[in-house]
């Protein structure tokens, strides 16, 4: 029975650690930009110097 209590305490400690890490990352702005990655592939790439030289 004592092993179950130890495992429950350990799992709650790990879960609390992940919750703290998640809240810290949200407050740090990790999840602020949710629009740009979805449309980044739609933007044209800027012309590189090599591709400009090939067109001449």
Protein Blocks (a to p, Z undefined) as FASTA:
>chain_A
ZZmmmmmmmmmmmmmmmmmmmmmmmmnopmmpmmlmmmmmmpccdddfklmmmmZZ
